[in-house]
Amino acid sequence: MPMSPDVLEARLNAAFPDSEIVLTDLAGDGDHYKARIVSPAFRGLNRVKQHQMVNRALADVLGGELHALALETAAPAE
């Protein structure tokens, strides 16, 4: 069963509090999303480390309920 955008956003908000999160359903099927996450948790980390943090937070659903997730991550501007 696909993951609803509300559930995905809630999981990301729980993993990355105080973040700006924008989700886009890329295929309209609840399986392919793009997430833009601007989080203080990413400060000082390169993009690979940022993406690894998101992948760890969603590890139990990636490849299952959540088939594909395109990421755009950043730390807030100083």
N, CA, C and O atoms as a Tripos MOL2 file, in Angstrom:
@<TRIPOS>MOLECULE
protein
  312   311    78     0     0
PROTEIN
NO_CHARGES

@<TRIPOS>ATOM
      1 N           0.8500   -1.1840    0.0000 N.3       1 MET1
      2 CA          0.0000    0.0000    0.0000 C.3       1 MET1
      3 C           0.8920    1.2430    0.0000 C.2       1 MET1
      4 O           1.8480    1.3140    0.7730 O.2       1 MET1
      5 N           0.5920    2.2240   -0.8590 N.am      2 PRO2
      6 CA          1.4100    3.4410   -0.9210 C.3       2 PRO2
      7 C           1.3250    4.2560    0.3630 C.2       2 PRO2
      8 O           0.3940    4.1080    1.1540 O.2       2 PRO2
      9 N           2.3020    5.1020    0.5460 N.am      3 MET3
     10 CA          2.3550    5.9670    1.7280 C.3       3 MET3
     11 C           1.6950    7.3010    1.3930 C.2       3 MET3
     12 O           1.9870    7.9070    0.3620 O.2       3 MET3
     13 N           0.8110    7.7490    2.2660 N.am      4 SER4
     14 CA          0.1540    9.0380    2.0280 C.3       4 SER4
     15 C           1.1470   10.1690    2.3010 C.2       4 SER4
     16 O           2.0670   10.0170    3.1050 O.2       4 SER4
     17 N           0.9550   11.2940    1.6310 N.am      5 PRO5
     18 CA          1.8520   12.4250    1.8780 C.3       5 PRO5
     19 C           1.7910   12.9020    3.3290 C.2       5 PRO5
     20 O           2.7930   13.3690    3.8710 O.2       5 PRO5
     21 N           0.6280   12.7880    3.9550 N.am      6 ASP6
     22 CA          0.5030   13.2090    5.3550 C.3       6 ASP6
     23 C           1.3650   12.3450    6.2770 C.2       6 ASP6
     24 O           2.0150   12.8520    7.1910 O.2       6 ASP6
     25 N           1.3600   11.0410    6.0260 N.am      7 VAL7
     26 CA          2.1620   10.1260    6.8420 C.3       7 VAL7
     27 C           3.6460   10.3920    6.6160 C.2       7 VAL7
     28 O           4.4250   10.4390    7.5670 O.2       7 VAL7
     29 N           4.0340   10.5660    5.3580 N.am      8 LEU8
     30 CA          5.4380   10.8340    5.0500 C.3       8 LEU8
     31 C           5.8870   12.1410    5.7010 C.2       8 LEU8
     32 O           6.9610   12.2060    6.2990 O.2       8 LEU8
     33 N           5.0670   13.1700    5.5830 N.am      9 GLU9
     34 CA          5.4350   14.4590    6.1810 C.3       9 GLU9
     35 C           5.5340   14.3510    7.7040 C.2       9 GLU9
     36 O           6.4390   14.9290    8.3070 O.2       9 GLU9
     37 N           4.6170   13.6220    8.3250 N.am     10 ALA10
     38 CA          4.6600   13.4450    9.7760 C.3      10 ALA10
     39 C           5.9310   12.7210   10.2050 C.2      10 ALA10
     40 O           6.5490   13.0840   11.2060 O.2      10 ALA10
     41 N           6.3190   11.7030    9.4500 N.am     11 ARG11
     42 CA          7.5490   10.9720    9.7810 C.3      11 ARG11
     43 C           8.7720   11.8680    9.6360 C.2      11 ARG11
     44 O           9.6680   11.8410   10.4800 O.2      11 ARG11
     45 N           8.8100   12.6590    8.5710 N.am     12 LEU12
     46 CA          9.9520   13.5590    8.3720 C.3      12 LEU12
     47 C           9.9830   14.6470    9.4440 C.2      12 LEU12
     48 O          11.0560   15.0060    9.9280 O.2      12 LEU12
     49 N           8.8260   15.1690    9.8170 N.am     13 ASN13
     50 CA          8.7700   16.1830   10.8820 C.3      13 ASN13
     51 C           9.2190   15.6040   12.2190 C.2      13 ASN13
     52 O           9.8700   16.2940   13.0030 O.2      13 ASN13
     53 N           8.8800   14.3530   12.4850 N.am     14 ALA14
     54 CA          9.3130   13.7100   13.7270 C.3      14 ALA14
     55 C          10.8260   13.5050   13.7370 C.2      14 ALA14
     56 O          11.4750   13.6700   14.7700 O.2      14 ALA14
     57 N          11.3830   13.1460   12.5830 N.am     15 ALA15
     58 CA         12.8240   12.8850   12.4850 C.3      15 ALA15
     59 C          13.6300   14.1820   12.4430 C.2      15 ALA15
     60 O          14.7620   14.2310   12.9250 O.2      15 ALA15
     61 N          13.0440   15.2290   11.8670 N.am     16 PHE16
     62 CA         13.7510   16.5010   11.6840 C.3      16 PHE16
     63 C          12.8770   17.6560   12.1730 C.2      16 PHE16
     64 O          12.3450   18.4270   11.3740 O.2      16 PHE16
     65 N          12.7360   17.7650   13.5040 N.am     17 PRO17
     66 CA         11.9150   18.8620   14.0400 C.3      17 PRO17
     67 C          12.5150   20.2200   13.6690 C.2      17 PRO17
     68 O          13.7130   20.3370   13.4130 O.2      17 PRO17
     69 N          11.6660   21.2260   13.6460 N.am     18 ASP18
     70 CA         12.0910   22.5950   13.3110 C.3      18 ASP18
     71 C          12.6420   22.6830   11.8980 C.2      18 ASP18
     72 O          13.5320   23.4890   11.6260 O.2      18 ASP18
     73 N          12.1200   21.8630   10.9990 N.am     19 SER19
     74 CA         12.5680   21.8650    9.6110 C.3      19 SER19
     75 C          11.4670   22.3760    8.6990 C.2      19 SER19
     76 O          10.2830   22.3300    9.0340 O.2      19 SER19
     77 N          11.8840   22.8620    7.5440 N.am     20 GLU20
     78 CA         10.9440   23.2310    6.4860 C.3      20 GLU20
     79 C          10.9070   22.0460    5.5290 C.2      20 GLU20
     80 O          11.9350   21.6660    4.9690 O.2      20 GLU20
     81 N           9.7280   21.4620    5.3410 N.am     21 ILE21
     82 CA          9.5850   20.2700    4.5110 C.3      21 ILE21
     83 C           8.5200   20.5260    3.4570 C.2      21 ILE21
     84 O           7.3970   20.9160    3.7760 O.2      21 ILE21
     85 N           8.8820   20.3030    2.1970 N.am     22 VAL22
     86 CA          7.9410   20.4310    1.0890 C.3      22 VAL22
     87 C           7.9610   19.1160    0.3220 C.2      22 VAL22
     88 O           9.0060   18.6780   -0.1570 O.2      22 VAL22
     89 N           6.7840   18.4920    0.2110 N.am     23 LEU23
     90 CA          6.6670   17.2260   -0.5040 C.3      23 LEU23
     91 C           5.9550   17.4260   -1.8360 C.2      23 LEU23
     92 O           5.0230   18.2230   -1.9450 O.2      23 LEU23
     93 N           6.4140   16.6850   -2.8510 N.am     24 THR24
     94 CA          5.7650   16.6600   -4.1480 C.3      24 THR24
     95 C           5.5740   15.2010   -4.5300 C.2      24 THR24
     96 O           6.5290   14.4240   -4.5330 O.2      24 THR24
     97 N           4.3400   14.8300   -4.8530 N.am     25 ASP25
     98 CA          4.0560   13.4770   -5.3380 C.3      25 ASP25
     99 C           4.3680   13.4830   -6.8280 C.2      25 ASP25
    100 O           3.6070   14.0440   -7.6170 O.2      25 ASP25
    101 N           5.4670   12.8720   -7.2200 N.am     26 LEU26
    102 CA          5.9710   12.9720   -8.5860 C.3      26 LEU26
    103 C           5.1250   12.2350   -9.6120 C.2      26 LEU26
    104 O           5.0290   12.6720  -10.7590 O.2      26 LEU26
    105 N           4.5120   11.1300   -9.2210 N.am     27 ALA27
    106 CA          3.7690   10.3240  -10.1890 C.3      27 ALA27
    107 C           2.2720   10.2880   -9.9000 C.2      27 ALA27
    108 O           1.5130    9.7070  -10.6750 O.2      27 ALA27
    109 N           1.8360   10.8950   -8.8060 N.am     28 GLY28
    110 CA          0.4300   10.8720   -8.4440 C.3      28 GLY28
    111 C          -0.0360    9.5280   -7.9100 C.2      28 GLY28
    112 O          -1.2370    9.2670   -7.8300 O.2      28 GLY28
    113 N           0.9240    8.6690   -7.5400 N.am     29 ASP29
    114 CA          0.5590    7.3120   -7.1090 C.3      29 ASP29
    115 C           0.8950    7.0310   -5.6460 C.2      29 ASP29
    116 O           0.6590    5.9230   -5.1640 O.2      29 ASP29
    117 N           1.4450    8.0220   -4.9290 N.am     30 GLY30
    118 CA          1.7960    7.8150   -3.5320 C.3      30 GLY30
    119 C           3.0270    6.9550   -3.3290 C.2      30 GLY30
    120 O           3.3420    6.5850   -2.1980 O.2      30 GLY30
    121 N           3.7240    6.6340   -4.3980 N.am     31 ASP31
    122 CA          4.9240    5.7910   -4.3310 C.3      31 ASP31
    123 C           6.2120    6.5420   -4.6490 C.2      31 ASP31
    124 O           7.2980    6.1110   -4.2600 O.2      31 ASP31
    125 N           6.0940    7.6540   -5.3470 N.am     32 HIS32
    126 CA          7.2620    8.3950   -5.8290 C.3      32 HIS32
    127 C           7.1430    9.8510   -5.3850 C.2      32 HIS32
    128 O           6.3110   10.6040   -5.8910 O.2      32 HIS32
    129 N           7.9760   10.2230   -4.4480 N.am     33 TYR33
    130 CA          7.9280   11.5820   -3.9090 C.3      33 TYR33
    131 C           9.2630   12.2980   -4.1010 C.2      33 TYR33
    132 O          10.3190   11.6810   -4.2410 O.2      33 TYR33
    133 N           9.1670   13.6190   -4.1010 N.am     34 LYS34
    134 CA         10.3360   14.4760   -3.9630 C.3      34 LYS34
    135 C          10.1430   15.2000   -2.6430 C.2      34 LYS34
    136 O           9.0570   15.7030   -2.3540 O.2      34 LYS34
    137 N          11.1970   15.2530   -1.8480 N.am     35 ALA35
    138 CA         11.1470   15.9640   -0.5800 C.3      35 ALA35
    139 C          12.2500   17.0110   -0.5420 C.2      35 ALA35
    140 O          13.4230   16.7120   -0.7670 O.2      35 ALA35
    141 N          11.8540   18.2360   -0.2550 N.am     36 ARG36
    142 CA         12.8320   19.3030    0.0060 C.3      36 ARG36
    143 C          12.7960   19.5270    1.5070 C.2      36 ARG36
    144 O          11.7600   19.8730    2.0750 O.2      36 ARG36
    145 N          13.9490   19.3250    2.1390 N.am     37 ILE37
    146 CA         14.0440   19.4320    3.5920 C.3      37 ILE37
    147 C          15.1550   20.4160    3.9290 C.2      37 ILE37
    148 O          16.3120   20.2140    3.5620 O.2      37 ILE37
    149 N          14.7930   21.4720    4.6250 N.am     38 VAL38
    150 CA         15.7760   22.4350    5.1250 C.3      38 VAL38
    151 C          15.7650   22.2760    6.6400 C.2      38 VAL38
    152 O          14.7860   22.6130    7.3060 O.2      38 VAL38
    153 N          16.8700   21.7590    7.1720 N.am     39 SER39
    154 CA         16.9020   21.4050    8.5870 C.3      39 SER39
    155 C          18.1870   21.8610    9.2620 C.2      39 SER39
    156 O          19.2700   21.7480    8.6880 O.2      39 SER39
    157 N          18.0650   22.3790   10.4920 N.am     40 PRO40
    158 CA         19.2620   22.6990   11.2640 C.3      40 PRO40
    159 C          20.1250   21.4540   11.5160 C.2      40 PRO40
    160 O          21.3310   21.5710   11.7360 O.2      40 PRO40
    161 N          19.5170   20.2810   11.4850 N.am     41 ALA41
    162 CA         20.2620   19.0320   11.7100 C.3      41 ALA41
    163 C          21.3080   18.7940   10.6190 C.2      41 ALA41
    164 O          22.2480   18.0250   10.8180 O.2      41 ALA41
    165 N          21.1460   19.4450    9.4800 N.am     42 PHE42
    166 CA         22.0650   19.2460    8.3530 C.3      42 PHE42
    167 C          23.2560   20.2000    8.3820 C.2      42 PHE42
    168 O          24.1720   20.0730    7.5690 O.2      42 PHE42
    169 N          23.2500   21.1380    9.2980 N.am     43 ARG43
    170 CA         24.3140   22.1460    9.3390 C.3      43 ARG43
    171 C          25.6830   21.4770    9.4840 C.2      43 ARG43
    172 O          25.8850   20.6440   10.3670 O.2      43 ARG43
    173 N          26.6120   21.8490    8.6160 N.am     44 GLY44
    174 CA         27.9750   21.3330    8.6760 C.3      44 GLY44
    175 C          28.1580   19.9800    7.9940 C.2      44 GLY44
    176 O          29.2700   19.4530    7.9600 O.2      44 GLY44
    177 N          27.0810   19.4110    7.4510 N.am     45 LEU45
    178 CA         27.1780   18.1020    6.7940 C.3      45 LEU45
    179 C          27.0960   18.2620    5.2820 C.2      45 LEU45
    180 O          26.3860   19.1250    4.7670 O.2      45 LEU45
    181 N          27.8430   17.4060    4.5820 N.am     46 ASN46
    182 CA         27.7370   17.4510    3.1270 C.3      46 ASN46
    183 C          26.4340   16.7860    2.6800 C.2      46 ASN46
    184 O          25.7450   16.1610    3.4860 O.2      46 ASN46
    185 N          26.1030   16.9210    1.4140 N.am     47 ARG47
    186 CA         24.8240   16.4270    0.8880 C.3      47 ARG47
    187 C          24.6670   14.9230    1.0810 C.2      47 ARG47
    188 O          23.5710   14.4540    1.3870 O.2      47 ARG47
    189 N          25.7400   14.1650    0.9080 N.am     48 VAL48
    190 CA         25.6590   12.7080    1.0770 C.3      48 VAL48
    191 C          25.2540   12.3640    2.5080 C.2      48 VAL48
    192 O          24.3750   11.5280    2.7170 O.2      48 VAL48
    193 N          25.8800   12.9930    3.4820 N.am     49 LYS49
    194 CA         25.5480   12.7400    4.8930 C.3      49 LYS49
    195 C          24.1020   13.1470    5.1920 C.2      49 LYS49
    196 O          23.3990   12.4540    5.9280 O.2      49 LYS49
    197 N          23.6600   14.2700    4.6220 N.am     50 GLN50
    198 CA         22.2860   14.7230    4.8150 C.3      50 GLN50
    199 C          21.3050   13.6730    4.2850 C.2      50 GLN50
    200 O          20.3320   13.3290    4.9560 O.2      50 GLN50
    201 N          21.5680   13.1690    3.0840 N.am     51 HIS51
    202 CA         20.6830   12.1730    2.4710 C.3      51 HIS51
    203 C          20.7160   10.8650    3.2590 C.2      51 HIS51
    204 O          19.6950   10.1880    3.3770 O.2      51 HIS51
    205 N          21.8640   10.5120    3.7890 N.am     52 GLN52
    206 CA         21.9570    9.2990    4.6130 C.3      52 GLN52
    207 C          21.0920    9.4280    5.8600 C.2      52 GLN52
    208 O          20.4650    8.4560    6.2830 O.2      52 GLN52
    209 N          21.0530   10.6140    6.4500 N.am     53 MET53
    210 CA         20.2140   10.8350    7.6310 C.3      53 MET53
    211 C          18.7330   10.6140    7.2980 C.2      53 MET53
    212 O          18.0040    9.9770    8.0580 O.2      53 MET53
    213 N          18.3030   11.1480    6.1530 N.am     54 VAL54
    214 CA         16.9020   10.9800    5.7470 C.3      54 VAL54
    215 C          16.6150    9.5090    5.4470 C.2      54 VAL54
    216 O          15.5840    8.9780    5.8600 O.2      54 VAL54
    217 N          17.5190    8.8580    4.7350 N.am     55 ASN55
    218 CA         17.3230    7.4410    4.4020 C.3      55 ASN55
    219 C          17.2380    6.5850    5.6640 C.2      55 ASN55
    220 O          16.4330    5.6560    5.7230 O.2      55 ASN55
    221 N          18.0510    6.8830    6.6670 N.am     56 ARG56
    222 CA         17.9810    6.1380    7.9370 C.3      56 ARG56
    223 C          16.6370    6.3530    8.6250 C.2      56 ARG56
    224 O          16.0650    5.4170    9.1830 O.2      56 ARG56
    225 N          16.1370    7.5800    8.5860 N.am     57 ALA57
    226 CA         14.8620    7.8930    9.2390 C.3      57 ALA57
    227 C          13.6900    7.1620    8.5820 C.2      57 ALA57
    228 O          12.6620    6.9330    9.2200 O.2      57 ALA57
    229 N          13.8470    6.7950    7.3070 N.am     58 LEU58
    230 CA         12.7610    6.1390    6.5670 C.3      58 LEU58
    231 C          13.1190    4.7180    6.1510 C.2      58 LEU58
    232 O          12.4450    4.1340    5.3010 O.2      58 LEU58
    233 N          14.1570    4.1640    6.7310 N.am     59 ALA59
    234 CA         14.6780    2.8640    6.2940 C.3      59 ALA59
    235 C          13.6260    1.7570    6.2920 C.2      59 ALA59
    236 O          13.6570    0.8730    5.4370 O.2      59 ALA59
    237 N          12.7000    1.8030    7.2430 N.am     60 ASP60
    238 CA         11.7100    0.7300    7.3330 C.3      60 ASP60
    239 C          10.6420    0.7810    6.2410 C.2      60 ASP60
    240 O           9.9170   -0.1960    6.0560 O.2      60 ASP60
    241 N          10.5290    1.8840    5.5190 N.am     61 VAL61
    242 CA          9.5150    1.9870    4.4580 C.3      61 VAL61
    243 C          10.0930    2.1780    3.0640 C.2      61 VAL61
    244 O           9.3910    1.9730    2.0740 O.2      61 VAL61
    245 N          11.3590    2.5660    2.9690 N.am     62 LEU62
    246 CA         11.9760    2.7450    1.6490 C.3      62 LEU62
    247 C          12.0410    1.4100    0.9140 C.2      62 LEU62
    248 O          12.4690    0.3960    1.4670 O.2      62 LEU62
    249 N          11.6090    1.4330   -0.3340 N.am     63 GLY63
    250 CA         11.5990    0.2070   -1.1230 C.3      63 GLY63
    251 C          10.3470   -0.6220   -0.9020 C.2      63 GLY63
    252 O          10.1310   -1.6180   -1.5940 O.2      63 GLY63
    253 N           9.5170   -0.2210    0.0560 N.am     64 GLY64
    254 CA          8.2510   -0.9020    0.3170 C.3      64 GLY64
    255 C           7.1120    0.0640    0.0740 C.2      64 GLY64
    256 O           6.7510    0.3510   -1.0680 O.2      64 GLY64
    257 N           6.5410    0.5710    1.1850 N.am     65 GLU65
    258 CA          5.4640    1.5600    1.0730 C.3      65 GLU65
    259 C           5.9100    2.7800    0.2770 C.2      65 GLU65
    260 O           5.1240    3.3810   -0.4550 O.2      65 GLU65
    261 N           7.1590    3.1290    0.4280 N.am     66 LEU66
    262 CA          7.7240    4.2940   -0.2530 C.3      66 LEU66
    263 C           8.7260    3.7840   -1.2780 C.2      66 LEU66
    264 O           9.8620    3.4470   -0.9450 O.2      66 LEU66
    265 N           8.2900    3.7340   -2.5210 N.am     67 HIS67
    266 CA          9.1140    3.1260   -3.5610 C.3      67 HIS67
    267 C          10.3230    3.9920   -3.9310 C.2      67 HIS67
    268 O          11.4350    3.4870   -4.0840 O.2      67 HIS67
    269 N          10.0900    5.3020   -4.0730 N.am     68 ALA68
    270 CA         11.1820    6.1850   -4.4980 C.3      68 ALA68
    271 C          11.0410    7.5540   -3.8290 C.2      68 ALA68
    272 O           9.9430    8.0900   -3.6860 O.2      68 ALA68
    273 N          12.1720    8.0900   -3.4320 N.am     69 LEU69
    274 CA         12.1970    9.4060   -2.7940 C.3      69 LEU69
    275 C          13.3920   10.1870   -3.3230 C.2      69 LEU69
    276 O          14.5460    9.8540   -3.0540 O.2      69 LEU69
    277 N          13.0850   11.2340   -4.0810 N.am     70 ALA70
    278 CA         14.1200   12.1560   -4.5670 C.3      70 ALA70
    279 C          14.3160   13.2040   -3.4660 C.2      70 ALA70
    280 O          13.3490   13.7760   -2.9630 O.2      70 ALA70
    281 N          15.5730   13.4440   -3.1020 N.am     71 LEU71
    282 CA         15.8380   14.3600   -2.0030 C.3      71 LEU71
    283 C          16.5360   15.6270   -2.4500 C.2      71 LEU71
    284 O          17.4100   15.6110   -3.3170 O.2      71 LEU71
    285 N          16.1330   16.7080   -1.8440 N.am     72 GLU72
    286 CA         16.8220   17.9880   -1.9420 C.3      72 GLU72
    287 C          16.9450   18.4590   -0.5070 C.2      72 GLU72
    288 O          15.9450   18.7990    0.1250 O.2      72 GLU72
    289 N          18.1610   18.4830    0.0100 N.am     73 THR73
    290 CA         18.3720   18.8220    1.4180 C.3      73 THR73
    291 C          19.3210   20.0130    1.5380 C.2      73 THR73
    292 O          20.1690   20.2570    0.6810 O.2      73 THR73
    293 N          19.1420   20.7340    2.6300 N.am     74 ALA74
    294 CA         20.0170   21.8760    2.9010 C.3      74 ALA74
    295 C          19.8890   22.2660    4.3670 C.2      74 ALA74
    296 O          18.8930   21.9680    5.0260 O.2      74 ALA74
    297 N          20.9110   22.9340    4.8550 N.am     75 ALA75
    298 CA         20.8420   23.5720    6.1720 C.3      75 ALA75
    299 C          20.2670   24.9740    5.9640 C.2      75 ALA75
    300 O          20.4100   25.5390    4.8800 O.2      75 ALA75
    301 N          19.6260   25.5380    6.9720 N.am     76 PRO76
    302 CA         19.1190   26.9080    6.8360 C.3      76 PRO76
    303 C          20.2600   27.8840    6.5720 C.2      76 PRO76
    304 O          21.3900   27.6730    7.0120 O.2      76 PRO76
    305 N          19.9500   28.9390    5.8590 N.am     77 ALA77
    306 CA         20.9670   29.9660    5.6000 C.3      77 ALA77
    307 C          21.3690   30.5910    6.9220 C.2      77 ALA77
    308 O          20.5380   30.8140    7.8020 O.2      77 ALA77
    309 N          22.6460   30.8650    7.0450 N.am     78 GLU78
    310 CA         23.1620   31.4560    8.2930 C.3      78 GLU78
    311 C          22.8000   32.9100    8.3790 C.2      78 GLU78
    312 O          23.1460   33.5750    9.3550 O.2      78 GLU78
@<TRIPOS>BOND
     1     1     2 1
     2     2     3 1
     3     3     4 2
     4     3     5 am
     5     5     6 1
     6     6     7 1
     7     7     8 2
     8     7     9 am
     9     9    10 1
    10    10    11 1
    11    11    12 2
    12    11    13 am
    13    13    14 1
    14    14    15 1
    15    15    16 2
    16    15    17 am
    17    17    18 1
    18    18    19 1
    19    19    20 2
    20    19    21 am
    21    21    22 1
    22    22    23 1
    23    23    24 2
    24    23    25 am
    25    25    26 1
    26    26    27 1
    27    27    28 2
    28    27    29 am
    29    29    30 1
    30    30    31 1
    31    31    32 2
    32    31    33 am
    33    33    34 1
    34    34    35 1
    35    35    36 2
    36    35    37 am
    37    37    38 1
    38    38    39 1
    39    39    40 2
    40    39    41 am
    41    41    42 1
    42    42    43 1
    43    43    44 2
    44    43    45 am
    45    45    46 1
    46    46    47 1
    47    47    48 2
    48    47    49 am
    49    49    50 1
    50    50    51 1
    51    51    52 2
    52    51    53 am
    53    53    54 1
    54    54    55 1
    55    55    56 2
    56    55    57 am
    57    57    58 1
    58    58    59 1
    59    59    60 2
    60    59    61 am
    61    61    62 1
    62    62    63 1
    63    63    64 2
    64    63    65 am
    65    65    66 1
    66    66    67 1
    67    67    68 2
    68    67    69 am
    69    69    70 1
    70    70    71 1
    71    71    72 2
    72    71    73 am
    73    73    74 1
    74    74    75 1
    75    75    76 2
    76    75    77 am
    77    77    78 1
    78    78    79 1
    79    79    80 2
    80    79    81 am
    81    81    82 1
    82    82    83 1
    83    83    84 2
    84    83    85 am
    85    85    86 1
    86    86    87 1
    87    87    88 2
    88    87    89 am
    89    89    90 1
    90    90    91 1
    91    91    92 2
    92    91    93 am
    93    93    94 1
    94    94    95 1
    95    95    96 2
    96    95    97 am
    97    97    98 1
    98    98    99 1
    99    99   100 2
   100    99   101 am
   101   101   102 1
   102   102   103 1
   103   103   104 2
   104   103   105 am
   105   105   106 1
   106   106   107 1
   107   107   108 2
   108   107   109 am
   109   109   110 1
   110   110   111 1
   111   111   112 2
   112   111   113 am
   113   113   114 1
   114   114   115 1
   115   115   116 2
   116   115   117 am
   117   117   118 1
   118   118   119 1
   119   119   120 2
   120   119   121 am
   121   121   122 1
   122   122   123 1
   123   123   124 2
   124   123   125 am
   125   125   126 1
   126   126   127 1
   127   127   128 2
   128   127   129 am
   129   129   130 1
   130   130   131 1
   131   131   132 2
   132   131   133 am
   133   133   134 1
   134   134   135 1
   135   135   136 2
   136   135   137 am
   137   137   138 1
   138   138   139 1
   139   139   140 2
   140   139   141 am
   141   141   142 1
   142   142   143 1
   143   143   144 2
   144   143   145 am
   145   145   146 1
   146   146   147 1
   147   147   148 2
   148   147   149 am
   149   149   150 1
   150   150   151 1
   151   151   152 2
   152   151   153 am
   153   153   154 1
   154   154   155 1
   155   155   156 2
   156   155   157 am
   157   157   158 1
   158   158   159 1
   159   159   160 2
   160   159   161 am
   161   161   162 1
   162   162   163 1
   163   163   164 2
   164   163   165 am
   165   165   166 1
   166   166   167 1
   167   167   168 2
   168   167   169 am
   169   169   170 1
   170   170   171 1
   171   171   172 2
   172   171   173 am
   173   173   174 1
   174   174   175 1
   175   175   176 2
   176   175   177 am
   177   177   178 1
   178   178   179 1
   179   179   180 2
   180   179   181 am
   181   181   182 1
   182   182   183 1
   183   183   184 2
   184   183   185 am
   185   185   186 1
   186   186   187 1
   187   187   188 2
   188   187   189 am
   189   189   190 1
   190   190   191 1
   191   191   192 2
   192   191   193 am
   193   193   194 1
   194   194   195 1
   195   195   196 2
   196   195   197 am
   197   197   198 1
   198   198   199 1
   199   199   200 2
   200   199   201 am
   201   201   202 1
   202   202   203 1
   203   203   204 2
   204   203   205 am
   205   205   206 1
   206   206   207 1
   207   207   208 2
   208   207   209 am
   209   209   210 1
   210   210   211 1
   211   211   212 2
   212   211   213 am
   213   213   214 1
   214   214   215 1
   215   215   216 2
   216   215   217 am
   217   217   218 1
   218   218   219 1
   219   219   220 2
   220   219   221 am
   221   221   222 1
   222   222   223 1
   223   223   224 2
   224   223   225 am
   225   225   226 1
   226   226   227 1
   227   227   228 2
   228   227   229 am
   229   229   230 1
   230   230   231 1
   231   231   232 2
   232   231   233 am
   233   233   234 1
   234   234   235 1
   235   235   236 2
   236   235   237 am
   237   237   238 1
   238   238   239 1
   239   239   240 2
   240   239   241 am
   241   241   242 1
   242   242   243 1
   243   243   244 2
   244   243   245 am
   245   245   246 1
   246   246   247 1
   247   247   248 2
   248   247   249 am
   249   249   250 1
   250   250   251 1
   251   251   252 2
   252   251   253 am
   253   253   254 1
   254   254   255 1
   255   255   256 2
   256   255   257 am
   257   257   258 1
   258   258   259 1
   259   259   260 2
   260   259   261 am
   261   261   262 1
   262   262   263 1
   263   263   264 2
   264   263   265 am
   265   265   266 1
   266   266   267 1
   267   267   268 2
   268   267   269 am
   269   269   270 1
   270   270   271 1
   271   271   272 2
   272   271   273 am
   273   273   274 1
   274   274   275 1
   275   275   276 2
   276   275   277 am
   277   277   278 1
   278   278   279 1
   279   279   280 2
   280   279   281 am
   281   281   282 1
   282   282   283 1
   283   283   284 2
   284   283   285 am
   285   285   286 1
   286   286   287 1
   287   287   288 2
   288   287   289 am
   289   289   290 1
   290   290   291 1
   291   291   292 2
   292   291   293 am
   293   293   294 1
   294   294   295 1
   295   295   296 2
   296   295   297 am
   297   297   298 1
   298   298   299 1
   299   299   300 2
   300   299   301 am
   301   301   302 1
   302   302   303 1
   303   303   304 2
   304   303   305 am
   305   305   306 1
   306   306   307 1
   307   307   308 2
   308   307   309 am
   309   309   310 1
   310   310   311 1
   311   311   312 2
@<TRIPOS>SUBSTRUCTURE
     1 MET1         2 RESIDUE 1 A MET
     2 PRO2         6 RESIDUE 1 A PRO
     3 MET3        10 RESIDUE 1 A MET
     4 SER4        14 RESIDUE 1 A SER
     5 PRO5        18 RESIDUE 1 A PRO
     6 ASP6        22 RESIDUE 1 A ASP
     7 VAL7        26 RESIDUE 1 A VAL
     8 LEU8        30 RESIDUE 1 A LEU
     9 GLU9        34 RESIDUE 1 A GLU
    10 ALA10       38 RESIDUE 1 A ALA
    11 ARG11       42 RESIDUE 1 A ARG
    12 LEU12       46 RESIDUE 1 A LEU
    13 ASN13       50 RESIDUE 1 A ASN
    14 ALA14       54 RESIDUE 1 A ALA
    15 ALA15       58 RESIDUE 1 A ALA
    16 PHE16       62 RESIDUE 1 A PHE
    17 PRO17       66 RESIDUE 1 A PRO
    18 ASP18       70 RESIDUE 1 A ASP
    19 SER19       74 RESIDUE 1 A SER
    20 GLU20       78 RESIDUE 1 A GLU
    21 ILE21       82 RESIDUE 1 A ILE
    22 VAL22       86 RESIDUE 1 A VAL
    23 LEU23       90 RESIDUE 1 A LEU
    24 THR24       94 RESIDUE 1 A THR
    25 ASP25       98 RESIDUE 1 A ASP
    26 LEU26      102 RESIDUE 1 A LEU
    27 ALA27      106 RESIDUE 1 A ALA
    28 GLY28      110 RESIDUE 1 A GLY
    29 ASP29      114 RESIDUE 1 A ASP
    30 GLY30      118 RESIDUE 1 A GLY
    31 ASP31      122 RESIDUE 1 A ASP
    32 HIS32      126 RESIDUE 1 A HIS
    33 TYR33      130 RESIDUE 1 A TYR
    34 LYS34      134 RESIDUE 1 A LYS
    35 ALA35      138 RESIDUE 1 A ALA
    36 ARG36      142 RESIDUE 1 A ARG
    37 ILE37      146 RESIDUE 1 A ILE
    38 VAL38      150 RESIDUE 1 A VAL
    39 SER39      154 RESIDUE 1 A SER
    40 PRO40      158 RESIDUE 1 A PRO
    41 ALA41      162 RESIDUE 1 A ALA
    42 PHE42      166 RESIDUE 1 A PHE
    43 ARG43      170 RESIDUE 1 A ARG
    44 GLY44      174 RESIDUE 1 A GLY
    45 LEU45      178 RESIDUE 1 A LEU
    46 ASN46      182 RESIDUE 1 A ASN
    47 ARG47      186 RESIDUE 1 A ARG
    48 VAL48      190 RESIDUE 1 A VAL
    49 LYS49      194 RESIDUE 1 A LYS
    50 GLN50      198 RESIDUE 1 A GLN
    51 HIS51      202 RESIDUE 1 A HIS
    52 GLN52      206 RESIDUE 1 A GLN
    53 MET53      210 RESIDUE 1 A MET
    54 VAL54      214 RESIDUE 1 A VAL
    55 ASN55      218 RESIDUE 1 A ASN
    56 ARG56      222 RESIDUE 1 A ARG
    57 ALA57      226 RESIDUE 1 A ALA
    58 LEU58      230 RESIDUE 1 A LEU
    59 ALA59      234 RESIDUE 1 A ALA
    60 ASP60      238 RESIDUE 1 A ASP
    61 VAL61      242 RESIDUE 1 A VAL
    62 LEU62      246 RESIDUE 1 A LEU
    63 GLY63      250 RESIDUE 1 A GLY
    64 GLY64      254 RESIDUE 1 A GLY
    65 GLU65      258 RESIDUE 1 A GLU
    66 LEU66      262 RESIDUE 1 A LEU
    67 HIS67      266 RESIDUE 1 A HIS
    68 ALA68      270 RESIDUE 1 A ALA
    69 LEU69      274 RESIDUE 1 A LEU
    70 ALA70      278 RESIDUE 1 A ALA
    71 LEU71      282 RESIDUE 1 A LEU
    72 GLU72      286 RESIDUE 1 A GLU
    73 THR73      290 RESIDUE 1 A THR
    74 ALA74      294 RESIDUE 1 A ALA
    75 ALA75      298 RESIDUE 1 A ALA
    76 PRO76      302 RESIDUE 1 A PRO
    77 ALA77      306 RESIDUE 1 A ALA
    78 GLU78      310 RESIDUE 1 A GLU
